[in-house]
């Protein structure tokens, strides 16, 4: 008995000694996509103006709640008790200046018929409304009014609600000021609040009239409206000077008859400054003809005042997205950020310093930088190979709050000293036990050169070494197209989920290449405004072919088993690949893609943002996947939610019917009432698992 036991121990020891890293990987239990998405995902981050308080939304497997923390301990406090994966977004977070109150919007917008987003099929329907909650956790959230945005009045006793119009409401337990009315502004146009004056006596707003827009000033106590510099233009982004005596705004050309917005155009813009007392406005700056466009609609506030009275604005005048300081009297602007890189989210500190996140230390990642008040020194504050975004200098000047991630650790709320250092991840401070941290891979970054010489970028996820032989491979194509995939957990929820998917598919035996094709952001204006893109020639498809060729040339890839998948614009490129080159792509998953640019040209969704003219419709058709439908042979999975406001559900209907008519192998996944962004965790699991099962049947990664 003892001899048998000793022999068994010896065999076990030999086996253990012979195990390589690959064998160890094979011995680990497989993880599921739900394990990868088990960590609470912070979706937003805001800070109070006069208190060291921050707040954020945490998405925990589809259950969204509000959290807050305060310096110096930054202990997270949960403020709400929502407990369902219902797809009801929490957006528009605003902290009062003193940090006592948090306002937010719960729910999605209404469609043309007036139905609010309802992806969990609640039979009573859903609404979009503004709520407030005390940031110290002393009470439950309270509904204020139906609306899509909120802003606190400077006195801290009322909140402004943006709905069909502008309304003002008292905060719980407070008496509203005399000027506060539920119908605050009823003038013509689509009126949206922009900013209170520093003394709280006036409200600047934008009145959009369709083909033009004005800057208005509502004097609250007098109930009087004045217009500042009204002309035949589109005016936007009003910002008060620190002393409240001047109001700056951006001006672009009005929309001529028959013209529509074209995101591939770089437009000039002007900065105007109006005297608040007289209403007289003067131009203080005009950009070059190619400096504007993306910088004015990418989500960041494109115009603000510094503490010392300078104008801070975004521009692509160098060919890269950067920020500049300008005297309100005019003159040459001084760069605040610089380099062949892009500065995305920005904030101003109390001492006049400028803090931004961008890719100026390593172009495929995101870092936080500080720039002194004069714009002379640009200092890196975070590690080069991490994902650090949305830096917010906190009141008191000692701390910066940010969102932080890397290749392995998913996004967390973090704080760090203003001088720099290792970010302290406060939420989640620890990952769930089921999260497979040790089994994730660090993606590699590469460049690819297309047939026309354009260089694109990509990240590559390689399967564990336990997978032997020639592997199947996948090209992942992001949407947008103004996006950039990163070699780490993405700060955008949609691409956070797709980063998890790429990790999961790699763990299942695929070599996954996430392609940053031309038209995307992060690599400069010339790259983003690539010639003949989308409906005007689909030039970015050459980058897709370069990615396929790179994978096919690898010794560990079976070129006969290369698939492709992506959503939105990535769905367009997936369908393009299968229609043009079923000989190169064995299968594909097309999520809510654009299939006929002629339908997009009719407008009504985001796929109509290319400003197509009637004489371009034939080229748009030739650039569409449906124009090559007779060459389509490969199987496809088509996924679409039928409450998609970004790409019409009709695009999916048309392609599916064309494929079915030709008896081609098409599998479908339709999610009733789901949005373009897939608002529910349950939907993401269904989409990811159906995608994996489809590729497993078609590409057989276990072979």
N, C-alpha and C positions, 0 to 999 in steps of 0.2 A: 504494500500500500504506500509506504513511504517512498519507494523507488519510483512508483508511478506518479506520485505527487511532485517529486523533484523533477522528473522528466517534463511534466506539464509546465512547471515553473520555468524550466530552461527554454522550452519552446516559446512560451509567452515572452521571455526576455529577448530571445533572438528576433521574434516578430517585432517587438517594440523598437529594438535597436535598428532594424532594417527600415523602419518607416521613415520615409522622406517627408518633406514639407507637403508634397502633393498627397501623400498617403494620409497625413494628418488632416488635410483639408477634406479628403474624401470621407474620413471618419466622422466629421462634424455633421450634425443633422442639418438637413436643408431648411432654410428659412423661407417664409411666405412673404408676399408683398405686404400683407397686413402687418407683419412684424416691422418691416421697414418704415411703414407709415404710422407706427404706434406712438412716436414721440409727439408731445404737444408742439404744434407749429405756430410760432408768433407771426401774425399776419400784418400788424401795423405797430407803430411806435410813435407816441407824441410826448411832449414835455410842456410843463407850465412855464409861463413867461417870467413869473416873479417868485417861484418856489421850486426847490429841487425835487420835483415830483414828476414821475413818468407814468404812462399808462399804455396798455397794449391789449390786443385781442389774441387769445390763445385758441387754436383749433385743435381739439383733442378727439381725433377720429370722427370728425364731423360735428362735434359738439362745441360750439363757439361761446366763449365767455370773456368777460372783461377782468383785467388784472391791473394792479397799480403797485408802485414801490416808491420809497422816499429815501433820500440821502440822510445820514451816511451809511445806514445798515443795509438799505435796499432789500428789505424782507418783502417778498411778493405777497400781496393780499388780493384775494378773489372778491370781486364786487357783484357778480351776478350768478344766478343759479340755473341757467338754461341747461337742459338735460337730454335733448334730442338731436339726432342727426337729421335736421329738418331743412338744411340748405338755406336758412335765413341768415344772410350776411350781417355782420356788425361792422359798419364802416363810418367814415367821417368823424373819427374821434377828435374831440376838442376838450382840452382842459381849461377851466377858468384861469385867469391870470394868477390868482392866489393858490391855485391847485386844489381848491375845496370841492369843486364839482367837475364831473366828467359828462359831456354830452356825446351822444352817438346816434347813428341811424340803424334801425333794425329792419331787415327786409329788402327785397329787390324791387326794381322799378316796374312800372306798369307797361304793358304793350299797347299797341294802337287801339285795342278794344277796351283798355282800362283794367286788364287783368294783371295783378301783381305776380311776380315770380313765385311759383308754388310747386317746387320739385318733389315734395313728399306727398302731393295729392291730397292735401287737407281739404275735406269736403266743404268747410266753411270759408275757404279762400284765405288769402294772406294780405297784409297791408305793409306799406313802407312808412315808418313813423320815426320821429325824433324822441329820444328818451334821455333822462338825466339820472345820475346816481352820485351820491356823496362818495368822495374818494377815500374817506377814512373807514368805509364799510359800515357806517352807522345806520343805513337804511337800504331798502330794496329799490331797484330801478323804478322810475315813475315816467309814464308816458306823458309827453307834452302835447304833441299834435302830429297829424299826418304831414310828412315832408321828406325831402331827400338830402338836406344839409342843415347844419346848425352853426351858430356863432354866438359867443357870449358877448353881451353888452359890457363895456369897460367897467361899469359900476358893480358888476357881479350880482345883480339882482334880477336880471332878465336874460332870455335867450332868444335869438333871432332864428326863425325857421324858414327855410326855403322850400316851398311846395309849388303849387300852381302860381302863387305870388309870394310876396314877402310878408311874414307875420311876426309879431313879437309877443312873448308870453313870460309871465312872472315865474321865477324859480320857486320850488316848493318852500313855503314858509316865508317868502319875501313879498314885499309890496312892489309892484311894477312901477317904474317911473311914469309920469303923466303922458309922455309921448308914445308909450308902448301900446300898440294896438294890434289886434289879430289881423286886420287888413291894413298893413303899414304902407303899402305902395301899390297903386292900381294904374299907373301910367301905361301907355302903349308899349308893346314889345315884350320880349321874354326877359324879365328883369331878374338879375341875380346879385346878391349882396357880395361885396368885395372886402371892405375894410371900414372900421370905425375910425374917426379922427382921434388923435391922442387924447383930446379933452372929452371925448364921448358925445359931443354935441351934433356931429354930422355923420352921415353914412354915405360912403362912395359906393356906387353900383354900376353895373354894366347893363345897358338896355340894347338887346340884340333885336334888330328889325329885319332880319333875314339877309338882305344883300348889303347891309351896313350896320354899324353899331356905334352907340354913343356912350360917353362917360357922364353919369349923372351924380349930383350931390344933393342928398336929402337933408335939409336942416330940420332936425327932429322936433325941437320945441316950436318952431314957427310953422311946421308942416308945409315947407316950401321946397320945391325942386328947382335946381339950376343945372344947366348943361355947360360942360367945360370944353371949349374948343370944338364944338360940333361942326362937322364937315362931311364931305363925300368920302368917307373912309370906314374901316373897321377899327374901332378903338377898344382896347382891352387892358387887363392887368393893372388897374389903378392902385397906387401906393402912396400913402401920406408920408411927408417928411417928418422927422422926429419932432419938430416944433409945430406941426400941423398947419403951417402957413402955405405949403405948396403940395400939389398932387401930381405925381408923375404917372404916365401911362404909355403903352405901346400903341403904335399906329401902323397899319398895313392897308394896302389898297382895298377898296370895296369890291364886291363880287359883280362882275359884269354879266349881263344877260347871256345865258347859255354856258357860262363858266361854272365849274364846280371844283372843289378842292382836289389837289393832286399832290400826294405825299412824296412824289419823286421830283418835285420842283423845289429849288432853293430860292426863297423870296427875300427881298430886302425888307427891312423894318425901320421904323423911326422911333425915337424916344422924345416925348413931349413933356413939358412941365407947365402946369397951370397955376396961376395965383388963385388961392382959394377965395379971397375977398372979392376980387374983380372978375374972376372967371376967365381972364385972358390967358391964352396958352401960347407957348413958343416952342419951336423945334430946337432941341439941343444936340441931337445926334441922328445921323442916317448911316445905316450899315452899308457894306458893299452889297452888290446885287446877289451874291451867293451866300450871305451870312445867316439868313433866317430860314425858318421853316420848322425843322425838327426841334430846335432849341426852344421854340415857343409853344410846342404842343406835347412835349414828352412827359409831362406830369409835374415837373418841378416848377416852383414859382419863378417865372422868368424875369421878374423885375422887383427890386426891393431897395430900401434905403439903408445905408450903414449908420452906425451910431454917430459918426462924425459928419453926417450930412452928404455923403457921396451916393451916387446911384450904382447899384450892383445889378448886372444883367448878363444873360447867357447869349452866346453867339458862336457861330461856326466860321468866323472870318479867317481863322488860321487853317481851315480844313478839318479841324477837330472841335468837338464840343467843349468850350471853356467859358470861364466867367471873368468879367472885367469890371473895373471901377471907373466911374466917370463923374466929373464935376457937373453939378446941375446948371452951371453956367456954360457948359460945352467944353470943347477941346478934345484932345486925343485920349481915348480910354487906356487905362493901365491894366495889363493882364494880372489876374489873381491866381489862376491856375495855368499851367503851361506844360508843354511836351507833346509828343505824338501819342496822345492818349485822350481819354474823355472823362470829364468831371460830371458826375451824374447828380446825386442828391447833395444839397448844400444847406448850410446854416451859418448864422452870424452869432458870435459870442458877445457877451456884455462888454468886453474890453475892445471890441472892434475887430478881433481876429476872425478869420474866415475858415470854416471847417467843411471839408467835402469828402465824398467817397468817389473813387474812380479807379481806373486801371493804369495809373501812371508809374507804378513800380514793376508790375508784371501784367501784360496786356490781357491775359486770359483769366485773371482773378479780379478781386476788388479789394482796395485798401483805403484806409482813412488817412487824410492829410490835414495839416494845419498850415495856414498861411497868415503871416503877421498882417497887421492892419494896413500897412503900406504896400503889401503884395510883393515884398522883396525876397522872402525866404519861404520855400515850400518844404515842409518837414513831414516825413513819413512817420505815422504813429502806430501802425499795426504791421504784422508780418506780411511779407510779399505774397506768400502762397496760400492765403486764406480768403474768405469771403466776408468782408466787413463793409456794411452799408448803413445808410441813414444815420450818420452821426448827429447827435443833438447836444450841444453844450448846455449844461444845466445852470440854473440860477445859482449864484454864489461863485461860479467860475472854477470850481475844483474838479468837476466830473464831466465826462462825455458818456452819454448812453448811445447804444448802437445795436444793430442786429448782427450776429456773428455766426459763422459756420466755417467748415473746411471740407476736405474730401470725405472724411469719415463721420464727423460729428454734425448732426443736422442743426438747422438754424435755432439760435437761442437769443434771448434778450441778454445783453451784457453791459457792464459799466467799466470804465477805465479812467485813470487820471488824465487831466488835460495835457500833461506833458508827455503822455504815451506810456506804453508798458503792456503787459499781458492783459487782455480783456478778462474780466471776471464774469463768467456766465451765471446769471442769477435765476433765469427761467428758460427751460428747465435746468435746474442745477445738476440733476442726475437723470440719465436716460432710463427708460423702462427696462426691466430685466429681460424682456423678450427681444429688445432691439439688438440685432446681430452685428454689433460694432466690429468684432474681431474678424468677421467674414467678408467685410467690404474690401473693395479694391481701390487703389488710388489711380484714377484715370491718367493716361499719358496725353500730352498735348503734341500735336503735329501740324504741319502745313501741307497743303495740297496745291498743285498747279494744274489748272484746267487747260483745255486745248487752245483757248484763246490767250493764255498767259496770265490770267487772273489768279492770284494766290488767295486761297481761303484757309480757314483754320478748322481744327476738329479736336475732340477729345476721344480717346479710345479706351474702352473698358474690356479687359481681357479676362477670360474665364479662368477658374482655378487650374493649376497644373495637373490635377487629377484627371481632367478631361484629355484624353489622348486622341491622336489621329487628326485628320483634317476636319475642322469645325465649320458649322454654318455661321453665317455672319449677318449683321443687320446694319443698315444705314438709318439713323434717326435724324429727321429733319424738323426743326422747330417751326413755330408759327410766326405770325407778325406781319411782315417779315422783319420788322425792326426789333429784333431780340438778339441775345447772345447767350448761348449755353456755356456753362462754366465747369471747370474740373472740380466741382464741389457742390454742396447743397445750394440750390438756387434760392434767391430771396423772393421770387415770385411764386405764388402758390401752385399755379399750373405746371411750371417747370421744376419746382420742388418735387412734385409727384412724378414727373417724367424722369428726373434724375434717379429717383427710387426705382422706377421701372427699368432703366438702363442697368443699374446695379443688379437688380433681380434677374434680368435676362442673362447678364454675364454669368451669374452664379448658376444658371441653368445650362451653360455650355456654349453660349454665343459669344463671338467677338462683336462688340457693339461700337460703332463709330457715330458719335454725335457731331453732326456737321454744322459749322457756322458759315453758311454760304453767303455770297455777295448779296447785298440788300440789307444785311443785318447791321446792328449797331456795335460799337466797341472798337471799330477799326478805322474810323474816320469817315468824313463826309463822302469822299470819292467812292469808297467801298459801298456805303449805304445807297448812294444814288447811281448805282451801276447802270450802264447803258442797256437798253432793250430788256428791262426786267419785266417779269410778270406778264400782263396782257399785251405788252409791246415787244414780245419776242422770247420770253421765258429763258433769258440768257443764263440765269442761275442754275438751270438744269445741267449746264456744263460742269458745275461744281459737284453735282450729284454723280455724274459719270466719273469724275476724277476720284470721288470717294469709293465708288464701286471698283474702279481699276486698282486702287491702293489695296483694298481688301482682297481682291482676286489674286494679287501678286504675292500675298503672304503665303509662306509655306505651310502654315497651319490652318488655312481657310480652304474649304471646298467651294470653288467658284460657281459650281452648279447650284449651290444652296445659299445664295445671298438674297435677303429680303430687305424691305424698306418699310418704315412706318413714320407717322407724324400726324399732327392735327392742324386744322385751319390752313394757313399757307403751306404747312408741312403736308397736309392732306392733298393740296393741289400738286405739290411736287411728287408725292407718292403716286397719285393717279397718273401724272405725267410719265413717271418712270415705267409704270405697267403698260401704259398705252403705247409708248414709243419703243420700249426695250424689254418686252417680256422675255427676250433671249438672255438678258443680263440679270433680271430680277425675277426670282422664282415665286415670290409671293409678297403681298403688301397689306398693311392695315391703314386705311384712310379714315381719319376722324374728321368729321365736319369740314371737308375740303371744298375748295372752289373748283368747279369742273367746266363751267362755261362762263367766260368773262363777259359775254354779251348780256347774260342775265345780271351780272354784277353792275354793268353800266347803267342799268335802270335805277340804281340807287336803293336806299332803304336799309342797307346794312354796311358793315365795315369793309366788305369787299368792293364797295363802290368808291373807295377813296383815291382811285387813280385818275379821276377826272377825264374819263374817256370821251372823245368826241365822235360824232357820227361817222366821220371818214376813217376812224380807227377800228371800227367794229369787225371788219373782215380780218385784220391783223390779230385782234383780240380772240377771234374764233380759232385762228390757226395756232395761237399760243395756248389754247385750252386743251385739256386731256380728251374731251369728246371729239375733237377734230381728228384724232388718231385712233378712234375706238376700234376700227377694223383690224388693227395690229395687236389688240389686247388678247393675250392668251393666259396669263398667269392668274391664279386664284387671288381673291381679294376679300377682306373683311371691311365692310363700310359701317361706320358708327356715327350716329347723329342723335342729338336731343331735339325734340320738335318745338322747344321754346327758345331756340337759338336766335339771338338778336344780332350776332356778329356775322354769321354766314347763314343765309336762308336755308331752311329745311328742304326747299324745292330743289336746291343743288343736289342733295342726296337722292331725292325721288327721281330726278332726270337721269342720273348716272345709273342707278339700279335698274331702271326700266330698260335703258339701252343695253346693259349687260345681259339682262334676262332675255331680251329679244334675240340675242345672239347665242343663247344657251351656254354662256360662259360661267365658270365657277365663282359665284358670288355668295358670300355669307353676310348677314346683316345683324346689327344690334341697334335697335331703336329704343331710346329712353324717353317715355312720355313726360312732357313738362320740364325736362332738364335743360339747363342753360349751356351756352357755349363753353363756359369755364368748368362745368361739372361741379355743382355746388355741394353735393352730398358725398360723404366718405363712401357710402354704399355704392354709389355710381362709379367712383374711381376704382374700387375693388372689382366691380363687375367688368369695367372696361379693361383693366390690366390683366385680369385672369382670362378673359375671353381672348385677348390678344396673345397671351402666352400659349393658351391651348391651341389657337389657330396656327401659330408658327410651329408648335411642337408636332402637329399633324402634317404640316406642309414641308417643314425643313428637317425634322427628325434629329434634334440635337443630341440624342442619346447614342446615335450610331457611332 
